[in-house]
Amino acid sequence: MRDSVYSLVLAMGTPPGPGVNPLVQLVPILLVFAIFYFIILLPAKRKQKKLDEFLESLKTGDRVVTTGGLYGSVTRVNGKSVQLQIANNVRVEIARSAIVGYQGQDALADSTNQGVN
């Protein structure tokens, strides 16, 4: 008798309806990826492009600041390095990617996550 009651209760349940379209289930996931792209990736990509343009446009005489906090004037520009004059008769060779901006202006790059290009 007990088995027949269970089978009767199970039989009285609602019939399975049509399933939810799998594409509708993907909409929230796609929305999260879109928000992630527009809030995080796109601004970072723009900032990196601006920094790359700045580093490519370096020329002799520019007064710059490095990630280490050195202030100096560019005396020579090589492929991947730059020579800075930081005092009278004191010149140092640094990587181009170590330069974060012009003196007196906000830095174009974070000095904490600057990589060598």
RODO-2510 file (C-alpha; in nm, 4 decimals, decimal comma):
residues 117
     n   res          X          Y          Z
     1     m     0,0000     0,0000     0,0000
     2     r     0,2792     0,2321     0,0866
     3     d     0,4425     0,1888    -0,2548
     4     s     0,1170     0,2594    -0,4296
     5     v     0,0724     0,5880    -0,2366
     6     y     0,4181     0,7052    -0,3395
     7     s     0,3602     0,6149    -0,7007
     8     l     0,0242     0,7953    -0,6888
     9     v     0,1854     1,1095    -0,5394
    10     l     0,4599     1,1043    -0,7981
    11     a     0,2093     1,0569    -1,0756
    12     m     0,0088     1,3569    -0,9581
    13     g     0,3064     1,5913    -0,9958
    14     t     0,3048     1,8505    -1,2680
    15     p     0,4163     1,7267    -1,6037
    16     p     0,7573     1,8516    -1,7125
    17     g     0,7151     2,1650    -1,9191
    18     p     0,9262     2,2805    -2,2074
    19     g     1,2863     2,3488    -2,1033
    20     v     1,4380     2,6947    -2,0851
    21     n     1,6227     2,7963    -2,3965
    22     p     1,9991     2,7547    -2,3351
    23     l     2,0671     3,0871    -2,5057
    24     v     1,8594     3,2662    -2,2417
    25     q     2,0801     3,1127    -1,9734
    26     l     2,3905     3,2547    -2,1431
    27     v     2,2639     3,6142    -2,1368
    28     p     2,3721     3,6884    -1,7745
    29     i     2,7161     3,5400    -1,8343
    30     l     2,7629     3,7463    -2,1508
    31     l     2,6442     4,0546    -1,9639
    32     v     2,9081     4,0020    -1,6935
    33     f     3,1803     3,9644    -1,9565
    34     a     3,0635     4,2819    -2,1329
    35     i     3,0721     4,4801    -1,8084
    36     f     3,4179     4,3403    -1,7283
    37     y     3,5444     4,4421    -2,0727
    38     f     3,4087     4,7986    -2,0665
    39     i     3,5013     4,8761    -1,7053
    40     i     3,8392     4,7053    -1,6730
    41     l     3,9965     4,5964    -2,0009
    42     l     3,9115     4,8873    -2,2314
    43     p     4,0461     5,1652    -2,0026
    44     a     4,3618     4,9623    -1,9356
    45     k     4,4147     4,9142    -2,3073
    46     r     4,3736     5,2896    -2,3704
    47     k     4,6185     5,3750    -2,0929
    48     q     4,8770     5,1292    -2,2291
    49     k     4,8395     5,2733    -2,5797
    50     k     4,8931     5,6258    -2,4456
    51     l     5,2044     5,5107    -2,2560
    52     d     5,3442     5,3356    -2,5654
    53     e     5,2936     5,6519    -2,7729
    54     f     5,4686     5,8564    -2,5030
    55     l     5,7678     5,6210    -2,4902
    56     e     5,7991     5,6201    -2,8700
    57     s     5,7941     6,0006    -2,8829
    58     l     6,0821     6,0505    -2,6369
    59     k     6,3503     6,2788    -2,7713
    60     t     6,6695     6,4435    -2,6540
    61     g     6,6067     6,7245    -2,4078
    62     d     6,2848     6,5882    -2,2577
    63     r     6,2757     6,6169    -1,8779
    64     v     6,1331     6,2925    -1,7404
    65     v     6,0839     6,0928    -1,4201
    66     t     6,1500     5,7194    -1,3830
    67     t     5,9802     5,4446    -1,1833
    68     g     6,2620     5,4669    -0,9304
    69     g     6,2013     5,8376    -0,8764
    70     l     6,4994     5,9692    -1,0731
    71     y     6,4463     6,3050    -1,2384
    72     g     6,6583     6,3765    -1,5392
    73     s     6,6949     6,5056    -1,8879
    74     v     6,7128     6,2707    -2,1865
    75     t     7,0529     6,2954    -2,3559
    76     r     7,0385     5,9938    -2,5866
    77     v     6,7638     5,7605    -2,7073
    78     n     6,8463     5,4054    -2,8155
    79     g     6,6171     5,1216    -2,9184
    80     k     6,5195     4,9927    -2,5744
    81     s     6,7175     5,2241    -2,3494
    82     v     6,7523     5,5921    -2,2756
    83     q     7,0433     5,7856    -2,1314
    84     l     6,9441     6,0353    -1,8617
    85     q     7,1522     6,3158    -1,7237
    86     i     7,0553     6,3334    -1,3564
    87     a     7,3243     6,5802    -1,2433
    88     n     7,6211     6,7640    -1,3937
    89     n     7,8470     6,5030    -1,5552
    90     v     7,6296     6,2185    -1,4205
    91     r     7,4541     6,0103    -1,6831
    92     v     7,2733     5,6806    -1,6382
    93     e     7,1444     5,4326    -1,8918
    94     i     6,7939     5,3093    -1,8108
    95     a     6,5325     5,0998    -1,9845
    96     r     6,2801     5,2957    -2,1846
    97     s     5,9978     5,1191    -2,0021
    98     a     6,1254     5,2622    -1,6690
    99     i     6,0128     5,6120    -1,7679
   100     v     5,6666     5,6945    -1,6361
   101     g     5,6124     6,0539    -1,7471
   102     y     5,7333     6,4066    -1,7871
   103     q     5,8565     6,6040    -1,4869
   104     g     5,5799     6,8037    -1,3223
   105     q     5,2972     6,6005    -1,4759
   106     d     5,1037     6,2997    -1,3491
   107     a     5,2641     5,9648    -1,4239
   108     l     5,1320     5,7855    -1,7304
   109     a     5,2071     5,4408    -1,5836
   110     d     5,1927     5,2740    -1,2433
   111     s     5,5431     5,2262    -1,1129
   112     t     5,4326     4,9119    -0,9252
   113     n     5,3433     4,6991    -1,2268
   114     q     5,5778     4,8350    -1,4912
   115     g     5,7283     4,5582    -1,7058
   116     v     6,0223     4,5565    -1,9398
   117     n     5,9151     4,5807    -2,3028
***
